[in-house]
Protein backbone atom coordinates (compact mmCIF):
# COMPACT_ATOMS: atom_id res chain seq x y z
CA UNK A 1 0.00 0.00 0.00
CA UNK A 2 1.11 3.60 -0.49
CA UNK A 3 -0.70 5.28 2.43
CA UNK A 4 -1.94 4.34 5.89
CA UNK A 5 -5.63 3.75 6.45
CA UNK A 6 -5.99 5.87 9.57
CA UNK A 7 -9.68 5.08 9.86
CA UNK A 8 -9.00 1.43 10.71
CA UNK A 9 -8.57 0.69 14.45
CA UNK A 10 -5.06 -0.54 15.23
CA UNK A 11 -6.53 -3.82 16.51
CA UNK A 12 -7.52 -4.58 12.92
CA UNK A 13 -4.19 -3.55 11.37
CA UNK A 14 -2.33 -6.05 9.27
CA UNK A 15 1.47 -6.04 8.81
CA UNK A 16 1.42 -4.35 5.43
CA UNK A 17 4.45 -2.84 3.73
CA UNK A 18 4.14 0.86 2.98
CA UNK A 19 5.70 1.68 -0.38
CA UNK A 20 5.57 5.34 -1.48
CA UNK A 21 3.96 5.91 -4.86
CA UNK A 22 7.19 7.56 -6.03
CA UNK A 23 9.36 4.53 -5.18
CA UNK A 24 11.21 2.86 -8.04
CA UNK A 25 13.50 -0.11 -7.32
CA UNK A 26 17.12 0.54 -8.34
CA UNK A 27 19.20 -1.73 -10.50
CA UNK A 28 21.99 -3.95 -9.19
CA UNK A 29 24.72 -3.72 -8.10
CA UNK A 30 23.83 -1.99 -4.84
CA UNK A 31 25.61 -1.35 -1.55
CA UNK A 32 23.44 -1.10 1.56
CA UNK A 33 24.62 -0.02 5.01
CA UNK A 34 22.44 -1.60 7.70
CA UNK A 35 22.75 0.78 10.62
CA UNK A 36 21.16 1.67 13.95
CA UNK A 37 23.19 2.98 16.85
CA UNK A 38 21.06 1.11 19.39
CA UNK A 39 21.65 -2.58 20.03
CA UNK A 40 18.78 -5.04 19.89
CA UNK A 41 17.13 -3.41 16.89
CA UNK A 42 17.39 -6.52 14.69
CA UNK A 43 20.24 -5.14 12.60
CA UNK A 44 22.15 -8.39 12.07
CA UNK A 45 18.95 -10.39 11.55
CA UNK A 46 17.90 -7.88 8.91
CA UNK A 47 21.28 -8.26 7.19
CA UNK A 48 21.17 -12.07 7.21
CA UNK A 49 17.55 -12.39 6.11
CA UNK A 50 17.77 -9.86 3.30
CA UNK A 51 20.96 -11.57 2.14
CA UNK A 52 19.33 -15.00 2.13
CA UNK A 53 16.19 -13.67 0.42
CA UNK A 54 18.21 -12.04 -2.35
CA UNK A 55 20.38 -15.13 -2.69
CA UNK A 56 17.20 -17.19 -3.14
CA UNK A 57 16.15 -14.75 -5.89
CA UNK A 58 19.34 -15.65 -7.75
CA UNK A 59 21.42 -12.61 -6.82
CA UNK A 60 25.04 -12.90 -5.73
CA UNK A 61 25.30 -11.38 -2.27
CA UNK A 62 28.17 -10.35 -0.01
CA UNK A 63 27.76 -9.39 3.65
CA UNK A 64 30.40 -7.34 5.45
CA UNK A 65 30.69 -7.63 9.23
CA UNK A 66 31.41 -4.08 10.39
CA UNK A 67 30.41 -4.72 14.02
CA UNK A 68 33.27 -5.30 16.45
CA UNK A 69 31.01 -5.85 19.46
CA UNK A 70 30.77 -9.63 19.31
CA UNK A 71 31.23 -10.20 15.58
CA UNK A 72 27.68 -11.59 15.59
CA UNK A 73 27.42 -11.79 11.81
CA UNK A 74 30.67 -13.75 11.51
CA UNK A 75 29.50 -16.17 14.22
CA UNK A 76 26.14 -16.61 12.48
CA UNK A 77 27.26 -17.07 8.85
CA UNK A 78 30.55 -18.82 9.46
CA UNK A 79 33.20 -17.98 6.83
CA UNK A 80 34.68 -21.02 5.12
CA UNK A 81 38.42 -20.35 5.35
CA UNK A 82 40.78 -22.19 2.99
CA UNK A 83 42.90 -24.65 4.92
CA UNK A 84 46.39 -23.37 5.65
CA UNK A 85 45.83 -19.90 4.18
CA UNK A 86 46.23 -16.65 6.11
CA UNK A 87 42.90 -15.41 7.40
CA UNK A 88 41.96 -11.88 6.44
CA UNK A 89 39.19 -9.69 7.84
CA UNK A 90 37.65 -6.27 7.51
CA UNK A 91 40.38 -4.92 9.78
CA UNK A 92 42.93 -6.07 7.17
CA UNK A 93 41.15 -3.94 4.55
CA UNK A 94 41.20 -0.82 6.75
CA UNK A 95 44.94 -1.19 7.28
CA UNK A 96 45.67 -1.81 3.57
CA UNK A 97 46.90 -5.34 4.22
CA UNK A 98 44.73 -6.82 1.46
CA UNK A 99 41.95 -6.04 -0.98
CA UNK A 100 38.29 -6.42 -0.12
CA UNK A 101 38.06 -9.48 -2.34
CA UNK A 102 41.05 -11.03 -0.54
CA UNK A 103 39.07 -10.71 2.71
CA UNK A 104 35.90 -12.21 1.21
CA UNK A 105 35.11 -15.86 1.95
CA UNK A 106 32.28 -18.20 1.01
CA UNK A 107 29.71 -19.27 3.57
CA UNK A 108 27.88 -22.58 3.75
CA UNK A 109 24.99 -20.96 1.86
CA UNK A 110 24.82 -20.63 -1.91
CA UNK A 111 25.25 -17.12 -3.32
CA UNK A 112 26.26 -15.62 0.06
CA UNK A 113 29.88 -14.61 0.78
CA UNK A 114 31.20 -12.77 3.84
CA UNK A 115 33.91 -10.36 4.89
CA UNK A 116 34.38 -11.40 8.53
CA UNK A 117 35.43 -9.41 11.56
CA UNK A 118 36.49 -10.03 15.12
CA UNK A 119 37.24 -7.95 18.19
CA UNK A 120 40.42 -6.67 16.51
CA UNK A 121 38.27 -4.40 14.34
CA UNK A 122 38.35 -2.08 17.37
CA UNK A 123 41.89 -1.15 16.30
CA UNK A 124 40.40 1.00 13.57
CA UNK A 125 38.75 3.18 16.23
CA UNK A 126 41.91 3.32 18.35
CA UNK A 127 44.63 3.68 15.69
CA UNK A 128 42.53 5.68 13.19
CA UNK A 129 44.40 4.81 9.98
CA UNK A 130 44.70 7.62 7.45
CA UNK A 131 41.63 7.84 5.25
CA UNK A 132 39.65 5.37 7.34
CA UNK A 133 36.35 7.10 6.58
CA UNK A 134 36.88 6.41 2.87
CA UNK A 135 38.46 2.96 3.25
CA UNK A 136 35.41 0.87 2.39
CA UNK A 137 34.27 3.16 -0.42
CA UNK A 138 37.78 3.06 -1.92
CA UNK A 139 38.01 -0.72 -1.57
CA UNK A 140 34.66 -1.18 -3.33
CA UNK A 141 35.66 1.22 -6.11
CA UNK A 142 39.00 -0.53 -6.68
CA UNK A 143 37.28 -3.90 -6.73
CA UNK A 144 34.82 -2.72 -9.38
CA UNK A 145 37.66 -1.31 -11.49
CA UNK A 146 39.39 -4.70 -11.55
CA UNK A 147 36.13 -6.34 -12.70
CA UNK A 148 35.41 -4.18 -15.72
CA UNK A 149 33.79 -1.33 -13.83
CA UNK A 150 31.14 -3.41 -12.07
CA UNK A 151 31.13 -5.12 -8.69
CA UNK A 152 31.32 -8.93 -8.81
CA UNK A 153 28.37 -8.90 -6.38
CA UNK A 154 24.81 -7.86 -7.12
CA UNK A 155 24.28 -6.80 -3.50
CA UNK A 156 26.70 -5.87 -0.72
CA UNK A 157 25.23 -5.50 2.77
CA UNK A 158 27.35 -3.84 5.47
CA UNK A 159 26.23 -4.78 8.97
CA UNK A 160 27.20 -1.75 11.07
CA UNK A 161 27.98 -1.58 14.77
CA UNK A 162 25.43 -0.31 17.32
CA UNK A 163 27.42 2.91 17.57
CA UNK A 164 28.26 5.81 15.31
CA UNK A 165 32.03 5.44 15.35
CA UNK A 166 34.63 5.56 12.59
CA UNK A 167 33.79 2.15 11.10
CA UNK A 168 30.08 3.02 10.92
CA UNK A 169 30.89 6.32 9.20
CA UNK A 170 32.99 4.33 6.72
CA UNK A 171 30.01 2.02 6.10
CA UNK A 172 27.72 4.99 5.49
CA UNK A 173 30.31 6.57 3.21
CA UNK A 174 30.44 3.37 1.14
CA UNK A 175 26.69 2.81 0.93
CA UNK A 176 24.28 3.74 -1.81
CA UNK A 177 21.51 3.65 0.78
CA UNK A 178 20.95 3.12 4.50
CA UNK A 179 18.61 0.38 5.69
CA UNK A 180 17.41 1.13 9.22
CA UNK A 181 16.04 -1.60 11.49
CA UNK A 182 13.93 0.03 14.19
CA UNK A 183 12.51 -1.97 17.07
CA UNK A 184 9.04 -0.97 18.16
CA UNK A 185 10.13 1.04 21.20
CA UNK A 186 10.70 4.61 22.27
CA UNK A 187 14.46 4.26 22.78
CA UNK A 188 14.95 3.20 19.19
CA UNK A 189 13.12 6.28 18.02
CA UNK A 190 15.58 8.43 20.00
CA UNK A 191 18.47 6.50 18.44
CA UNK A 192 16.99 7.24 15.03
CA UNK A 193 17.38 10.96 15.70
CA UNK A 194 21.11 10.51 16.35
CA UNK A 195 21.49 8.38 13.24
CA UNK A 196 19.72 11.03 11.18
CA UNK A 197 22.26 13.63 12.33
CA UNK A 198 25.10 11.30 11.33
CA UNK A 199 23.56 10.67 7.91
CA UNK A 200 23.28 14.42 7.39
CA UNK A 201 26.96 14.82 8.36
CA UNK A 202 28.07 12.02 6.02
CA UNK A 203 26.10 13.55 3.15
CA UNK A 204 27.82 16.87 3.71
CA UNK A 205 31.34 15.46 4.13
CA UNK A 206 31.90 12.14 2.35
CA UNK A 207 28.84 10.75 0.54
CA UNK A 208 26.37 13.27 -0.92
CA UNK A 209 24.30 10.55 -2.65
CA UNK A 210 23.47 8.71 0.60
CA UNK A 211 19.78 8.29 1.36
CA UNK A 212 17.55 6.19 3.60
CA UNK A 213 16.50 3.28 1.43
CA UNK A 214 14.04 1.61 3.82
CA UNK A 215 13.02 1.32 7.46
CA UNK A 216 12.22 -2.05 9.05
CA UNK A 217 9.94 -2.09 12.09
CA UNK A 218 11.30 -5.19 13.82
CA UNK A 219 9.50 -7.15 16.54
CA UNK A 220 6.31 -5.63 15.14
CA UNK A 221 3.06 -6.34 16.89
CA UNK A 222 -0.46 -4.99 16.61
CA UNK A 223 -0.42 -2.04 19.01
CA UNK A 224 -1.22 1.64 19.17
CA UNK A 225 2.44 2.48 19.71
CA UNK A 226 3.51 0.52 16.63
CA UNK A 227 1.00 2.52 14.65
CA UNK A 228 2.28 5.83 16.05
CA UNK A 229 5.87 4.83 15.34
CA UNK A 230 5.04 3.86 11.75
CA UNK A 231 3.32 7.19 11.17
CA UNK A 232 6.26 9.10 12.63
CA UNK A 233 8.78 7.28 10.44
CA UNK A 234 6.78 7.90 7.28
CA UNK A 235 6.66 11.60 8.12
CA UNK A 236 10.43 11.75 8.62
CA UNK A 237 11.28 9.60 5.56
CA UNK A 238 8.42 9.98 3.09
CA UNK A 239 10.40 8.51 0.19
CA UNK A 240 11.49 5.33 2.01
CA UNK A 241 9.48 2.10 2.06
CA UNK A 242 8.48 0.88 5.52
CA UNK A 243 8.41 -2.84 6.29
CA UNK A 244 6.85 -4.33 9.43
CA UNK A 245 8.71 -7.47 10.54
CA UNK A 246 6.52 -9.56 12.81
CA UNK A 247 7.87 -10.82 16.12
CA UNK A 248 9.10 -14.42 15.82
CA UNK A 249 10.47 -16.77 18.47
CA UNK A 250 11.91 -19.06 15.80
CA UNK A 251 13.91 -16.20 14.33
CA UNK A 252 15.73 -15.79 17.65
CA UNK A 253 16.89 -19.42 17.46
CA UNK A 254 18.56 -19.13 14.05
CA UNK A 255 21.91 -17.58 15.15
CA UNK A 256 22.46 -20.48 17.57
CA UNK A 257 21.77 -22.92 14.74
CA UNK A 258 24.22 -20.94 12.53
CA UNK A 259 21.63 -20.76 9.77
CA UNK A 260 19.51 -17.99 8.27
CA UNK A 261 15.94 -18.02 9.54
CA UNK A 262 14.94 -18.89 5.96
CA UNK A 263 16.77 -22.21 6.37
CA UNK A 264 16.21 -22.87 10.09
CA UNK A 265 12.51 -22.01 10.25
CA UNK A 266 11.17 -21.40 6.73
CA UNK A 267 7.61 -21.17 8.06
CA UNK A 268 8.51 -18.18 10.27
CA UNK A 269 6.61 -14.96 9.66
CA UNK A 270 9.96 -13.14 9.59
CA UNK A 271 10.99 -15.11 6.49
CA UNK A 272 7.88 -14.01 4.62
CA UNK A 273 8.25 -10.41 5.76
CA UNK A 274 11.91 -10.10 4.74
CA UNK A 275 11.27 -11.92 1.45
CA UNK A 276 8.57 -9.39 0.59
CA UNK A 277 10.91 -6.51 1.48
CA UNK A 278 13.77 -7.94 -0.60
CA UNK A 279 11.51 -8.41 -3.61
CA UNK A 280 10.32 -4.83 -3.43
CA UNK A 281 13.70 -3.20 -2.77
CA UNK A 282 15.72 -5.08 -5.37
CA UNK A 283 13.86 -7.61 -7.50
CA UNK A 284 15.94 -10.51 -8.72
CA UNK A 285 15.49 -13.53 -10.91
CA UNK A 286 13.78 -16.14 -8.77
CA UNK A 287 15.22 -19.62 -8.87
HELIX and SHEET records of a PDB file:
HELIX    1   1 UNK A   10  UNK A   12  5                                   3    
HELIX    2   2 UNK A   43  UNK A   56  1                                  14    
HELIX    3   3 UNK A   72  UNK A   76  1                                   5    
HELIX    4   4 UNK A   90  UNK A   94  1                                   5    
HELIX    5   5 UNK A  119  UNK A  121  5                                   3    
HELIX    6   6 UNK A  122  UNK A  127  1                                   6    
HELIX    7   7 UNK A  132  UNK A  134  5                                   3    
HELIX    8   8 UNK A  135  UNK A  145  1                                  11    
HELIX    9   9 UNK A  166  UNK A  174  1                                   9    
HELIX   10  10 UNK A  186  UNK A  205  1                                  20    
HELIX   11  11 UNK A  224  UNK A  236  1                                  13    
HELIX   12  12 UNK A  249  UNK A  257  1                                   9    
HELIX   13  13 UNK A  261  UNK A  264  1                                   4    
HELIX   14  14 UNK A  269  UNK A  281  1                                  13    
SHEET    1   A 8 UNK A 104  UNK A 106  0                                        
SHEET    2   A 8 UNK A 112  UNK A 115 -1                                        
SHEET    3   A 8 UNK A  61  UNK A  66  1                                        
SHEET    4   A 8 UNK A 155  UNK A 160  1                                        
SHEET    5   A 8 UNK A  30  UNK A  34  1                                        
SHEET    6   A 8 UNK A 177  UNK A 183  1                                        
SHEET    7   A 8 UNK A 211  UNK A 220  1                                        
SHEET    8   A 8 UNK A 241  UNK A 246  1                                        
END                                                                             
